[in-house]
Amino acid sequence: MAAIYKVSYVVSGEEHPGAILNTDARPQKGDLVTLGSKKFTVVEVIDLIPSRGEFHYLHATLQKHSSK
Amino acid sequence: MTNKNILEAVELFDGATAEELESVAALCKEQTYSKGDVVTAQGEPGNELFVVCEGFVEVLRSSSSPELSPRSVVHLGAGQIFGEMALVDRGPRSATVKAASESTSVLVIRQDEFEQLCEQNHHLGFVVMRNIAADLSFKLRHRHLTGR
């Protein structure tokens, strides 16, 4: 079975509770993420805890996406 | 995608055999919600476990002060579970959960049927309890990181 990335998304600089979801691909710095109706940019990704089986546990920091 | 395919990508069932997943999948019922619909309400009795299939749900906690608005705790997306605390401690719902996407679909598993399955199959019971503990730990780490 392919890797599954369980990601804790934390929003920096904004009143947002963040999100937890599974993704098929490891998030990368610069990726765009949509949470609800808001778009964010991934600014940092770290391994939160060691992987177990196919599951990888990540923490990604997000900032509000600027469309400039 | 079948219920079994969905459950294969859910951490709660990591380590379960294909046969065990089939057994759990047979208990699942899919429900869909529109944005803002309440899935569970804080304080009410809870006897179901939920798996997010599509979209997001928002978890909100009310304080004891009625004048304060409920506080958003986290958004949960694909592959995440909620309602698991009632499964562990049989207490009332600890939070209100609302659909946060226009099309939100979840799998619903009745607590009594799921517990009966785990009683009959101790390997499945062990896998589920270990993974519930891991999931609660992950949610706690997320909460620490958000400072909420």
Backbone of each chain as ProteinMPNN parsed JSONL, in Angstrom:
{"seq_chain_A": "MAAIYKVSYVVSGEEHPGAILNTDARPQKGDLVTLGSKKFTVVEVIDLIPSRGEFHYLHATLQKHSSK", "coords_chain_A": {"N_chain_A": [[0.847, -1.201, 0.0], [0.436, 2.288, -0.695], [2.222, 5.154, 0.638], [0.767, 7.029, 3.313], [0.067, 10.256, 4.342], [-0.388, 11.748, 7.302], [-1.359, 14.779, 8.264], [-0.756, 17.544, 10.347], [-1.921, 20.582, 10.071], [-1.003, 23.81, 10.764], [-1.957, 27.128, 11.185], [-0.231, 30.075, 10.754], [-0.127, 33.316, 12.169], [-2.785, 33.974, 11.93], [-6.197, 33.828, 13.007], [-7.073, 30.875, 13.152], [-8.038, 27.503, 13.541], [-6.519, 25.513, 12.399], [-5.908, 22.292, 10.804], [-6.436, 18.754, 10.448], [-5.586, 16.212, 8.277], [-5.501, 13.466, 5.92], [-3.134, 12.921, 3.353], [-2.106, 11.99, 0.021], [0.357, 12.616, -0.909], [3.505, 13.894, 0.231], [3.382, 17.011, 1.771], [4.847, 19.985, 0.411], [7.143, 22.707, 0.831], [5.834, 25.779, -0.188], [3.636, 24.738, -1.454], [0.13, 25.061, -2.255], [-2.653, 25.156, -0.099], [-6.0, 24.45, 0.554], [-8.234, 25.262, 3.014], [-11.361, 24.868, 4.034], [-12.879, 27.743, 2.928], [-10.633, 29.163, 2.556], [-7.366, 29.982, 1.307], [-4.054, 28.809, 1.683], [-0.462, 28.987, 2.05], [2.099, 26.601, 2.178], [4.689, 26.82, 4.459], [6.555, 25.507, 5.95], [7.57, 22.156, 6.637], [7.653, 19.459, 8.801], [8.704, 16.286, 10.239], [6.556, 14.979, 12.544], [6.231, 12.875, 14.418], [7.754, 9.574, 14.586], [7.331, 7.514, 11.635], [4.835, 4.952, 11.093], [4.277, 1.864, 9.816], [2.519, 2.333, 6.832], [1.899, 4.872, 7.428], [2.74, 8.262, 7.773], [3.667, 10.908, 9.85], [3.112, 14.223, 9.96], [3.917, 17.717, 10.45], [2.775, 20.736, 9.307], [3.388, 24.117, 8.646], [1.36, 26.872, 7.897], [0.757, 29.807, 5.944], [-1.285, 32.666, 5.266], [-2.371, 32.742, 1.926], [-0.944, 34.735, -0.532], [-2.113, 36.334, -3.364], [-0.555, 37.804, -5.027]], "CA_chain_A": [[0.0, 0.0, 0.0], [1.215, 3.519, -0.805], [2.346, 5.941, 1.872], [-0.316, 7.956, 3.669], [0.63, 11.323, 5.171], [-1.352, 12.378, 8.215], [-0.72, 16.091, 8.419], [-1.29, 18.56, 11.243], [-1.699, 21.912, 9.472], [-1.17, 24.897, 11.73], [-1.935, 28.413, 10.484], [0.537, 31.097, 11.455], [-0.504, 34.717, 11.957], [-4.218, 34.153, 11.68], [-7.062, 33.126, 13.962], [-7.618, 29.678, 12.493], [-7.644, 26.368, 14.387], [-5.738, 24.514, 11.686], [-6.65, 21.122, 10.336], [-5.742, 17.468, 10.346], [-6.128, 15.391, 7.199], [-4.584, 12.564, 5.241], [-2.842, 13.238, 1.958], [-1.365, 10.931, -0.685], [1.719, 13.088, -1.184], [4.073, 14.704, 1.303], [3.313, 18.446, 1.434], [6.15, 20.622, 0.18], [7.186, 24.158, 1.016], [5.345, 26.486, -1.378], [2.35, 24.173, -1.895], [-1.099, 25.759, -1.869], [-3.589, 24.291, 0.624], [-7.298, 25.093, 0.793], [-8.96, 24.802, 4.203], [-12.643, 25.561, 3.937], [-12.899, 28.666, 1.793], [-9.401, 29.962, 2.579], [-6.171, 29.383, 0.72], [-2.833, 29.03, 2.447], [0.791, 28.502, 1.472], [2.923, 25.83, 3.113], [5.99, 27.49, 4.637], [7.478, 24.578, 6.625], [7.053, 20.805, 6.884], [8.566, 18.633, 9.596], [8.158, 15.018, 10.732], [6.106, 15.23, 13.911], [6.61, 11.666, 15.162], [8.226, 8.56, 13.62], [6.301, 6.857, 10.835], [4.458, 3.593, 11.509], [3.683, 1.249, 8.627], [2.407, 3.266, 5.692], [1.506, 6.202, 7.91], [3.776, 9.243, 8.106], [3.003, 11.928, 10.676], [3.789, 15.477, 9.639], [3.396, 19.012, 10.883], [3.032, 21.763, 8.291], [2.983, 25.479, 9.008], [0.746, 27.567, 6.771], [0.502, 31.25, 6.031], [-2.325, 33.098, 4.326], [-1.86, 32.812, 0.567], [-1.025, 36.036, -1.196], [-2.28, 36.071, -4.796], [0.279, 38.738, -5.822]], "C_chain_A": [[0.883, 1.252, 0.0], [1.239, 4.264, 0.526], [1.129, 6.854, 2.05], [0.284, 8.981, 4.626], [-0.489, 11.953, 6.004], [-0.725, 13.694, 8.655], [-1.492, 16.972, 9.402], [-0.921, 19.912, 10.626], [-1.98, 22.98, 10.519], [-0.998, 26.221, 10.989], [-1.229, 29.449, 11.334], [-0.012, 32.486, 11.135], [-1.959, 34.945, 11.651], [-5.016, 33.335, 12.686], [-7.759, 31.975, 13.243], [-7.151, 28.474, 13.289], [-6.76, 25.347, 13.707], [-6.578, 23.296, 11.349], [-5.776, 19.883, 10.396], [-6.393, 16.705, 9.201], [-5.06, 14.492, 6.614], [-4.368, 13.03, 3.813], [-2.034, 12.089, 1.343], [0.088, 11.313, -0.904], [2.207, 13.947, -0.027], [3.965, 16.179, 0.919], [4.723, 19.022, 1.297], [6.028, 22.118, 0.435], [6.754, 24.839, -0.289], [4.027, 25.938, -1.907], [1.189, 25.062, -1.455], [-2.051, 24.761, -1.213], [-4.877, 25.077, 0.834], [-7.958, 24.455, 2.009], [-10.265, 25.574, 4.244], [-12.621, 26.454, 2.716], [-11.608, 29.469, 1.691], [-8.22, 29.209, 1.989], [-4.943, 29.771, 1.52], [-1.637, 28.476, 1.679], [1.57, 27.758, 2.546], [4.291, 26.507, 3.217], [7.011, 26.571, 5.329], [6.806, 23.225, 6.807], [8.091, 20.046, 7.7], [7.876, 17.305, 9.949], [7.816, 15.215, 12.195], [6.487, 14.084, 14.834], [7.064, 10.627, 14.144], [7.07, 7.896, 12.872], [6.02, 5.454, 11.387], [3.72, 2.958, 10.34], [3.659, 2.241, 7.48], [2.153, 4.697, 6.149], [2.714, 7.054, 8.316], [3.079, 10.424, 8.776], [3.766, 13.243, 10.561], [3.116, 16.672, 10.291], [3.76, 20.026, 9.807], [2.534, 23.114, 8.788], [2.486, 26.187, 7.754], [0.699, 29.07, 7.034], [-0.544, 31.601, 4.988], [-1.717, 33.285, 2.94], [-2.033, 34.224, 0.013], [-1.091, 35.772, -2.684], [-1.433, 36.992, -5.665], [1.246, 37.971, -6.698]], "O_chain_A": [[1.946, 1.27, 0.621], [0.408, 4.043, 1.407], [0.555, 7.367, 1.09], [0.933, 8.617, 5.607], [-1.399, 12.595, 5.48], [0.304, 13.716, 9.329], [-2.71, 17.123, 9.303], [0.238, 20.327, 10.656], [-3.07, 23.038, 11.087], [-0.025, 26.415, 10.261], [-1.586, 29.671, 12.491], [-0.322, 32.795, 9.985], [-2.33, 36.01, 11.158], [-4.568, 32.288, 13.154], [-8.895, 32.105, 12.787], [-5.985, 28.415, 13.681], [-6.291, 24.41, 14.352], [-7.788, 23.268, 11.575], [-4.547, 19.959, 10.396], [-7.615, 16.568, 9.159], [-3.865, 14.727, 6.791], [-5.3, 13.479, 3.145], [-1.373, 11.325, 2.047], [0.949, 10.448, -1.065], [1.422, 14.642, 0.617], [4.416, 16.561, -0.161], [5.657, 18.598, 1.978], [4.961, 22.711, 0.278], [7.256, 24.507, -1.363], [3.366, 26.589, -2.716], [1.255, 25.727, -0.421], [-2.234, 23.651, -1.713], [-4.842, 26.237, 1.244], [-8.21, 23.25, 2.027], [-10.276, 26.785, 4.462], [-12.376, 25.992, 1.601], [-11.491, 30.353, 0.843], [-8.084, 27.995, 2.138], [-4.809, 30.907, 1.973], [-1.771, 27.629, 0.795], [1.688, 28.223, 3.679], [4.963, 26.738, 2.212], [8.211, 26.846, 5.288], [5.612, 23.154, 7.098], [9.265, 19.997, 7.334], [6.649, 17.206, 9.958], [8.677, 15.576, 12.997], [7.014, 14.314, 15.923], [6.788, 10.778, 12.954], [5.974, 7.738, 13.411], [6.86, 4.856, 12.059], [2.671, 3.444, 9.92], [4.655, 2.906, 7.195], [2.191, 5.626, 5.342], [3.576, 6.628, 9.085], [2.03, 10.878, 8.32], [4.908, 13.359, 11.004], [1.934, 16.648, 10.633], [4.928, 20.155, 9.441], [1.414, 23.239, 9.284], [3.106, 26.112, 6.693], [0.615, 29.528, 8.173], [-0.675, 30.93, 3.964], [-0.669, 33.914, 2.798], [-3.109, 34.817, 0.081], [-0.237, 35.073, -3.229], [-1.56, 36.98, -6.889], [2.026, 38.576, -7.434]]}, "seq_chain_B": "MTNKNILEAVELFDGATAEELESVAALCKEQTYSKGDVVTAQGEPGNELFVVCEGFVEVLRSSSSPELSPRSVVHLGAGQIFGEMALVDRGPRSATVKAASESTSVLVIRQDEFEQLCEQNHHLGFVVMRNIAADLSFKLRHRHLTGR", "coords_chain_B": {"N_chain_B": [[-15.53, 4.123, -4.982], [-15.165, 1.68, -2.474], [-16.502, 1.078, 0.887], [-14.616, -0.393, 2.274], [-12.248, 0.207, 0.903], [-12.027, 2.889, 1.603], [-11.685, 2.682, 4.384], [-9.226, 1.417, 4.497], [-7.374, 3.425, 4.273], [-7.487, 4.736, 6.627], [-6.172, 5.634, 9.688], [-7.099, 4.506, 12.058], [-7.655, 1.877, 11.496], [-5.282, 0.762, 10.822], [-3.251, -1.982, 10.521], [-5.213, -3.823, 10.753], [-6.615, -6.828, 9.4], [-7.492, -7.803, 6.0], [-9.869, -9.19, 6.063], [-10.93, -8.373, 8.52], [-11.285, -5.678, 7.988], [-13.298, -5.852, 6.086], [-15.373, -6.733, 7.707], [-15.763, -4.527, 9.379], [-16.396, -2.624, 7.458], [-18.863, -3.528, 6.659], [-20.474, -2.629, 8.66], [-20.656, 0.052, 8.294], [-22.323, 3.102, 7.506], [-23.031, 5.478, 5.054], [-23.201, 8.993, 5.295], [-24.263, 12.18, 4.161], [-23.594, 15.678, 4.311], [-24.466, 19.152, 4.285], [-22.75, 22.33, 4.169], [-22.417, 23.679, 7.385], [-24.294, 22.078, 8.599], [-25.176, 20.288, 11.543], [-23.42, 17.631, 12.89], [-22.74, 16.224, 15.224], [-23.693, 17.094, 18.572], [-22.436, 19.006, 21.241], [-22.491, 17.688, 24.53], [-24.629, 16.011, 24.135], [-25.823, 12.566, 24.19], [-23.567, 10.088, 22.951], [-23.341, 7.684, 20.479], [-22.081, 6.803, 18.233], [-19.379, 6.377, 15.928], [-17.393, 8.313, 13.742], [-16.105, 8.624, 10.418], [-14.316, 10.744, 8.361], [-14.93, 11.085, 4.99], [-15.041, 12.734, 2.743], [-14.468, 16.188, 2.115], [-14.614, 18.614, 4.827], [-14.943, 18.688, 8.415], [-15.842, 20.816, 11.13], [-14.698, 21.215, 14.397], [-16.134, 22.269, 17.34], [-15.999, 23.876, 20.491], [-17.957, 24.637, 23.28], [-17.873, 26.979, 25.937], [-18.431, 27.116, 29.524], [-19.652, 29.487, 29.929], [-22.5, 31.054, 28.858], [-22.588, 33.366, 27.342], [-20.399, 33.428, 25.714], [-19.202, 32.699, 22.449], [-19.132, 29.524, 20.723], [-15.933, 27.948, 20.419], [-13.762, 27.406, 17.766], [-11.986, 24.456, 17.324], [-10.56, 22.623, 15.728], [-10.205, 21.658, 12.269], [-11.266, 18.805, 10.569], [-10.229, 16.584, 8.077], [-10.186, 14.389, 5.205], [-10.027, 10.945, 6.032], [-9.914, 11.227, 8.754], [-11.044, 10.644, 12.143], [-13.905, 11.106, 14.269], [-15.799, 11.443, 17.323], [-14.788, 9.442, 18.76], [-14.161, 9.621, 21.444], [-16.445, 9.172, 22.96], [-16.724, 6.547, 22.406], [-14.668, 5.441, 23.81], [-14.954, 6.365, 26.505], [-17.655, 6.47, 27.005], [-18.977, 8.762, 27.62], [-20.839, 11.921, 27.354], [-21.085, 13.77, 24.221], [-18.144, 15.563, 23.546], [-17.788, 17.788, 22.089], [-19.171, 20.015, 19.617], [-19.783, 19.119, 16.299], [-19.589, 20.262, 13.053], [-20.486, 20.249, 9.586], [-18.101, 21.496, 7.355], [-17.714, 21.92, 4.739], [-19.198, 22.303, 1.481], [-20.028, 19.879, 0.384], [-19.97, 17.305, 2.367], [-18.977, 14.17, 3.346], [-19.436, 11.36, 5.445], [-18.54, 8.286, 7.078], [-20.528, 6.329, 9.165], [-20.378, 4.563, 12.16], [-21.993, 2.435, 14.263], [-21.722, 2.445, 17.773], [-22.399, 0.255, 19.523], [-22.55, -1.96, 17.805], [-19.99, -1.961, 16.763], [-18.419, -2.344, 19.022], [-19.258, -4.873, 19.726], [-18.251, -6.34, 17.614], [-15.514, -5.993, 18.092], [-15.32, -7.271, 20.525], [-15.735, -9.867, 19.756], [-13.574, -10.281, 18.165], [-10.54, -10.121, 19.173], [-8.051, -9.32, 18.201], [-8.689, -7.319, 16.336], [-9.913, -5.599, 18.137], [-7.699, -4.873, 19.744], [-6.071, -3.573, 17.841], [-7.714, -1.395, 17.114], [-8.053, -0.021, 19.578], [-5.371, 0.637, 20.205], [-4.847, 2.302, 18.033], [-6.74, 4.306, 18.365], [-5.748, 5.49, 20.664], [-3.336, 6.472, 19.615], [-4.352, 8.288, 17.765], [-5.725, 10.131, 19.39], [-3.516, 11.114, 20.742], [-2.152, 12.34, 18.623], [-3.964, 14.346, 17.961], [-3.823, 15.825, 20.279], [-1.166, 16.71, 20.157], [-1.403, 18.32, 17.891], [-3.09, 20.264, 18.902], [-1.462, 21.393, 20.864], [0.446, 22.544, 19.2], [-1.028, 24.476, 17.907], [-1.595, 26.093, 19.947], [-4.022, 26.244, 21.185]], "CA_chain_B": [[-14.68, 3.569, -3.929], [-15.963, 0.945, -1.48], [-16.226, 1.425, 2.282], [-13.367, -1.065, 2.664], [-11.161, 1.017, 0.339], [-11.909, 4.098, 2.429], [-11.159, 2.305, 5.709], [-7.812, 1.033, 4.351], [-6.536, 4.626, 4.385], [-7.787, 5.375, 7.907], [-5.199, 5.156, 10.679], [-7.782, 3.717, 13.089], [-7.688, 0.469, 11.111], [-3.936, 0.347, 10.417], [-2.895, -3.235, 11.195], [-6.332, -4.765, 10.636], [-6.536, -7.681, 8.22], [-8.506, -7.528, 4.967], [-11.136, -9.765, 6.541], [-11.428, -7.496, 9.582], [-11.776, -4.454, 7.343], [-14.596, -6.191, 5.468], [-16.358, -6.806, 8.788], [-16.061, -3.154, 9.807], [-17.052, -1.941, 6.325], [-20.266, -3.965, 6.625], [-21.216, -1.87, 9.685], [-20.627, 1.49, 7.974], [-23.364, 3.739, 6.704], [-22.547, 6.786, 4.604], [-24.123, 10.125, 5.418], [-23.716, 13.396, 3.572], [-24.045, 16.902, 4.97], [-24.147, 20.436, 3.648], [-21.987, 23.22, 5.046], [-23.157, 24.22, 8.525], [-25.115, 21.038, 9.243], [-24.599, 19.73, 12.774], [-23.286, 16.166, 12.855], [-22.916, 15.855, 16.637], [-23.849, 18.287, 19.421], [-21.783, 18.901, 22.554], [-23.358, 17.397, 25.668], [-25.62, 14.972, 23.845], [-25.26, 11.211, 24.243], [-22.898, 9.701, 21.702], [-23.215, 6.238, 20.285], [-21.549, 6.512, 16.906], [-18.037, 6.808, 15.55], [-17.48, 8.857, 12.385], [-14.886, 8.717, 9.606], [-14.513, 11.731, 7.292], [-14.576, 10.552, 3.657], [-14.875, 13.828, 1.77], [-14.737, 17.498, 2.707], [-14.095, 18.896, 6.165], [-15.85, 19.034, 9.508], [-15.256, 21.741, 12.102], [-14.958, 20.818, 15.776], [-16.34, 23.492, 18.14], [-16.224, 23.649, 21.927], [-18.599, 25.73, 24.005], [-17.432, 27.094, 27.324], [-19.571, 27.091, 30.445], [-20.302, 30.808, 29.899], [-23.409, 31.075, 27.702], [-22.427, 34.562, 26.501], [-19.269, 33.236, 24.813], [-19.486, 31.866, 21.276], [-18.314, 28.312, 20.657], [-14.594, 28.185, 19.887], [-13.336, 26.398, 16.796], [-10.817, 23.75, 17.85], [-9.797, 22.038, 14.615], [-10.943, 21.139, 11.124], [-10.818, 17.441, 10.259], [-10.47, 16.239, 6.675], [-10.24, 12.983, 4.781], [-9.33, 9.914, 6.794], [-9.893, 11.491, 10.202], [-12.186, 10.121, 12.882], [-14.387, 11.876, 15.417], [-16.774, 10.666, 18.087], [-14.1, 8.302, 19.369], [-14.097, 9.739, 22.907], [-17.628, 8.5, 23.512], [-16.483, 5.113, 22.252], [-13.724, 5.035, 24.856], [-15.386, 6.619, 27.892], [-19.125, 6.419, 27.049], [-19.493, 10.042, 28.093], [-21.557, 12.704, 26.336], [-20.231, 14.377, 23.19], [-17.295, 16.583, 24.145], [-17.748, 18.957, 21.209], [-20.117, 20.046, 18.492], [-19.092, 18.944, 15.019], [-20.411, 20.73, 11.935], [-19.901, 20.133, 8.243], [-17.448, 22.755, 7.0], [-17.623, 21.963, 3.27], [-20.514, 22.202, 0.842], [-20.361, 18.46, 0.307], [-19.166, 16.579, 3.357], [-19.52, 12.834, 3.56], [-18.805, 10.617, 6.54], [-19.019, 6.941, 7.378], [-21.014, 6.248, 10.541], [-20.313, 3.209, 12.713], [-22.678, 2.397, 15.568], [-20.827, 2.02, 18.861], [-22.706, -1.082, 20.061], [-22.192, -2.975, 16.797], [-18.528, -1.969, 16.629], [-17.89, -2.971, 20.235], [-19.565, -6.299, 19.647], [-17.27, -6.903, 16.674], [-14.202, -6.01, 18.756], [-15.392, -8.307, 21.568], [-15.634, -11.168, 19.076], [-12.265, -10.372, 17.504], [-9.663, -9.352, 20.054], [-6.984, -8.67, 17.429], [-9.266, -6.064, 15.843], [-10.098, -4.738, 19.309], [-6.402, -4.326, 20.124], [-5.645, -2.632, 16.789], [-8.537, -0.189, 17.185], [-7.758, 0.725, 20.805], [-4.023, 1.214, 20.032], [-4.888, 3.399, 17.065], [-7.497, 5.418, 18.969], [-4.795, 6.179, 21.551], [-2.405, 7.212, 18.75], [-5.081, 9.404, 17.152], [-5.937, 11.142, 20.437], [-2.199, 11.719, 20.976], [-1.865, 13.229, 17.489], [-4.827, 15.532, 18.098], [-3.284, 16.617, 21.39], [0.029, 17.392, 19.629], [-1.878, 19.397, 17.018], [-3.637, 21.334, 19.75], [-0.303, 22.081, 21.457], [1.097, 23.344, 18.164], [-1.851, 25.655, 17.579], [-1.694, 26.921, 21.144], [-5.44, 26.386, 21.575]], "C_chain_B": [[-15.551, 2.874, -2.866], [-15.626, 1.427, -0.073], [-14.904, 0.811, 2.735], [-12.161, -0.273, 2.137], [-10.93, 2.266, 1.167], [-11.239, 3.762, 3.761], [-9.685, 1.925, 5.649], [-6.881, 2.221, 4.559], [-6.803, 5.392, 5.677], [-6.896, 4.771, 8.98], [-5.836, 4.256, 11.736], [-7.719, 2.222, 12.788], [-6.334, -0.022, 10.6], [-3.551, -0.9, 11.215], [-4.017, -4.255, 11.167], [-6.168, -5.585, 9.36], [-7.634, -7.299, 7.224], [-9.879, -8.035, 5.413], [-11.77, -8.874, 7.626], [-11.985, -6.2, 9.001], [-13.136, -4.682, 6.686], [-15.696, -6.19, 6.53], [-16.764, -5.409, 9.248], [-16.838, -2.424, 8.699], [-18.537, -2.291, 6.269], [-21.123, -3.221, 7.646], [-21.417, -0.404, 9.298], [-21.835, 1.93, 7.157], [-22.863, 5.128, 6.317], [-23.629, 7.832, 4.805], [-23.456, 11.349, 4.805], [-24.364, 14.616, 4.226], [-23.697, 18.105, 4.101], [-23.44, 21.316, 4.667], [-22.883, 23.781, 6.16], [-24.036, 23.205, 9.236], [-24.404, 20.506, 10.487], [-24.593, 18.201, 12.679], [-23.438, 15.606, 14.267], [-22.987, 17.149, 17.45], [-23.23, 18.029, 20.792], [-22.813, 18.641, 23.649], [-24.383, 16.304, 25.421], [-24.989, 13.582, 23.958], [-24.636, 10.841, 22.896], [-22.832, 8.2, 21.569], [-22.832, 5.877, 18.859], [-20.13, 7.042, 16.782], [-18.123, 7.243, 14.092], [-16.103, 8.872, 11.715], [-15.162, 9.716, 8.487], [-14.031, 11.122, 5.971], [-14.234, 11.687, 2.694], [-15.213, 15.143, 2.454], [-14.115, 17.623, 4.085], [-15.239, 19.02, 7.153], [-15.093, 19.977, 10.44], [-15.67, 21.308, 13.499], [-15.02, 22.087, 16.629], [-16.619, 23.116, 19.59], [-16.886, 24.875, 22.532], [-18.038, 25.769, 25.414], [-18.666, 27.057, 28.223], [-20.297, 28.433, 30.477], [-21.192, 30.922, 28.668], [-23.207, 32.276, 26.791], [-21.261, 34.434, 25.515], [-19.651, 32.321, 23.651], [-18.646, 30.598, 21.328], [-16.985, 28.606, 19.95], [-14.218, 27.04, 18.945], [-12.026, 25.772, 17.26], [-9.939, 23.202, 16.731], [-10.751, 21.722, 13.467], [-10.385, 19.742, 10.837], [-11.205, 17.101, 8.828], [-10.411, 14.742, 6.445], [-9.412, 12.06, 5.668], [-9.34, 10.101, 8.291], [-11.171, 10.956, 10.851], [-12.643, 11.155, 13.913], [-15.515, 11.08, 16.07], [-16.133, 9.531, 18.845], [-14.052, 8.395, 20.895], [-15.273, 9.036, 23.567], [-17.478, 6.986, 23.421], [-15.602, 4.6, 23.388], [-14.344, 5.187, 26.243], [-16.912, 6.616, 28.075], [-19.756, 7.707, 27.589], [-20.272, 10.762, 27.007], [-20.574, 13.292, 25.322], [-19.445, 15.542, 23.784], [-17.259, 17.863, 23.311], [-18.888, 18.863, 20.205], [-19.304, 19.92, 17.208], [-20.05, 19.331, 13.904], [-19.706, 20.468, 10.615], [-19.334, 21.492, 7.857], [-17.265, 22.894, 5.489], [-19.023, 21.805, 2.693], [-20.964, 20.751, 0.726], [-19.425, 17.7, 1.241], [-19.781, 15.201, 3.534], [-18.719, 12.112, 4.631], [-19.344, 9.188, 6.554], [-19.396, 6.914, 8.849], [-20.975, 4.788, 10.98], [-20.97, 3.24, 14.088], [-21.776, 1.771, 16.628], [-21.111, 0.591, 19.321], [-22.312, -2.186, 19.087], [-20.669, -3.111, 16.677], [-17.896, -2.65, 17.841], [-18.118, -4.474, 20.224], [-18.565, -7.002, 18.723], [-15.899, -7.031, 17.332], [-14.167, -7.047, 19.885], [-15.195, -9.692, 20.954], [-14.249, -11.388, 18.486], [-11.279, -9.506, 18.291], [-8.49, -8.715, 19.318], [-7.477, -7.324, 16.907], [-9.437, -5.085, 17.005], [-8.794, -4.093, 19.746], [-5.958, -3.257, 19.128], [-6.393, -1.309, 16.934], [-8.194, 0.635, 18.427], [-6.363, 1.372, 20.744], [-4.089, 2.438, 19.12], [-5.725, 4.579, 17.559], [-6.563, 6.215, 19.881], [-3.829, 7.031, 20.726], [-3.088, 8.439, 18.146], [-5.331, 10.512, 18.171], [-4.627, 11.869, 20.738], [-1.862, 12.724, 19.869], [-2.693, 14.509, 17.594], [-4.322, 16.448, 19.215], [-2.03, 17.374, 20.934], [-0.376, 18.559, 18.734], [-2.352, 20.581, 17.852], [-2.499, 22.098, 20.421], [0.348, 23.008, 20.443], [0.295, 24.59, 17.814], [-1.977, 26.587, 18.774], [-3.109, 27.128, 21.609], [-5.801, 25.46, 22.715]], "O_chain_B": [[-16.555, 3.43, -2.42], [-14.613, 2.092, 0.145], [-14.159, 1.429, 3.495], [-11.17, -0.104, 2.847], [-9.789, 2.662, 1.41], [-10.338, 4.471, 4.208], [-8.965, 2.087, 6.634], [-5.734, 2.05, 4.972], [-6.403, 6.548, 5.816], [-6.863, 3.554, 9.163], [-5.186, 3.346, 12.251], [-7.728, 1.398, 13.702], [-6.247, -1.1, 10.012], [-3.53, -0.87, 12.446], [-3.811, -5.418, 11.514], [-5.644, -5.092, 8.36], [-8.572, -6.576, 7.557], [-10.905, -7.397, 5.174], [-12.981, -8.656, 7.639], [-13.011, -5.689, 9.452], [-14.011, -3.817, 6.724], [-16.805, -5.712, 6.291], [-17.941, -5.134, 9.478], [-17.801, -1.706, 8.967], [-19.365, -1.466, 5.883], [-22.347, -3.181, 7.523], [-22.237, 0.297, 9.892], [-22.297, 1.232, 6.254], [-22.335, 5.862, 7.153], [-24.806, 7.6, 4.528], [-22.244, 11.532, 4.915], [-25.524, 14.581, 4.635], [-22.765, 18.072, 3.298], [-23.52, 21.08, 5.873], [-23.971, 24.292, 5.895], [-24.478, 23.447, 10.359], [-23.19, 20.302, 10.484], [-25.62, 17.572, 12.424], [-24.169, 14.64, 14.486], [-22.413, 18.168, 17.065], [-23.46, 16.994, 21.417], [-23.864, 19.281, 23.698], [-24.942, 15.738, 26.36], [-23.773, 13.434, 23.837], [-25.127, 11.24, 21.84], [-22.32, 7.516, 22.455], [-23.191, 4.819, 18.341], [-19.74, 8.012, 17.433], [-18.834, 6.629, 13.296], [-15.081, 9.101, 12.362], [-16.13, 9.559, 7.743], [-12.882, 10.699, 5.85], [-13.269, 11.609, 1.934], [-16.13, 15.209, 3.272], [-13.225, 16.861, 4.464], [-16.353, 19.403, 6.795], [-13.865, 19.937, 10.525], [-16.848, 21.063, 13.758], [-14.08, 22.882, 16.641], [-17.363, 22.179, 19.88], [-16.441, 26.005, 22.328], [-17.762, 24.731, 26.014], [-19.796, 26.977, 27.743], [-21.415, 28.525, 30.983], [-20.691, 30.891, 27.544], [-23.589, 32.245, 25.621], [-21.144, 35.234, 24.587], [-20.328, 31.31, 23.834], [-17.563, 30.597, 21.913], [-16.924, 29.402, 19.013], [-14.342, 25.864, 19.289], [-11.066, 26.483, 17.554], [-8.714, 23.31, 16.787], [-11.951, 21.543, 13.673], [-9.172, 19.534, 10.862], [-12.347, 17.299, 8.414], [-10.566, 13.942, 7.367], [-8.264, 12.35, 6.005], [-8.844, 9.251, 9.03], [-12.217, 10.833, 10.214], [-11.85, 11.978, 14.37], [-16.101, 10.18, 15.468], [-16.818, 8.743, 19.497], [-13.917, 7.377, 21.573], [-15.122, 8.387, 24.602], [-18.021, 6.24, 24.236], [-15.768, 3.477, 23.864], [-14.279, 4.27, 27.062], [-17.396, 6.748, 29.199], [-20.928, 7.726, 27.965], [-20.361, 10.284, 25.876], [-19.366, 13.302, 25.557], [-20.016, 16.407, 24.448], [-16.762, 18.894, 23.764], [-19.476, 17.806, 19.978], [-18.257, 20.551, 17.062], [-21.163, 18.814, 13.809], [-18.477, 20.467, 10.543], [-20.0, 22.516, 8.01], [-16.714, 23.891, 5.022], [-19.915, 21.247, 3.332], [-22.133, 20.433, 0.943], [-18.251, 17.487, 0.939], [-20.968, 15.079, 3.837], [-17.497, 12.235, 4.714], [-20.458, 8.923, 6.101], [-18.656, 7.424, 9.69], [-21.464, 3.898, 10.283], [-20.545, 3.987, 14.97], [-21.16, 0.726, 16.417], [-20.184, -0.201, 19.492], [-21.797, -3.226, 19.498], [-20.135, -4.207, 16.513], [-16.956, -3.434, 17.705], [-17.266, -5.246, 20.662], [-18.098, -8.104, 19.01], [-15.208, -8.035, 17.161], [-13.12, -7.629, 20.169], [-14.572, -10.569, 21.551], [-13.801, -12.524, 18.326], [-11.206, -8.295, 18.084], [-7.979, -7.682, 19.751], [-6.781, -6.314, 17.016], [-9.145, -3.896, 16.875], [-8.768, -2.909, 20.082], [-5.525, -2.172, 19.518], [-5.79, -0.237, 16.883], [-8.06, 1.855, 18.341], [-6.188, 2.512, 21.174], [-3.474, 3.469, 19.393], [-5.446, 5.725, 17.208], [-6.577, 7.446, 19.879], [-3.535, 8.17, 21.087], [-2.477, 9.501, 18.03], [-5.171, 11.693, 17.861], [-4.617, 13.08, 20.962], [-1.356, 13.814, 20.138], [-2.195, 15.608, 17.35], [-4.385, 17.673, 19.113], [-1.85, 18.542, 21.281], [0.212, 19.639, 18.795], [-2.056, 21.737, 17.55], [-2.562, 23.322, 20.537], [0.754, 24.121, 20.778], [0.859, 25.628, 17.47], [-2.412, 27.731, 18.637], [-3.39, 28.074, 22.345], [-6.947, 25.452, 23.164]]}, "name": "protein", "num_of_chains": 2, "seq": "MAAIYKVSYVVSGEEHPGAILNTDARPQKGDLVTLGSKKFTVVEVIDLIPSRGEFHYLHATLQKHSSKMTNKNILEAVELFDGATAEELESVAALCKEQTYSKGDVVTAQGEPGNELFVVCEGFVEVLRSSSSPELSPRSVVHLGAGQIFGEMALVDRGPRSATVKAASESTSVLVIRQDEFEQLCEQNHHLGFVVMRNIAADLSFKLRHRHLTGR"}
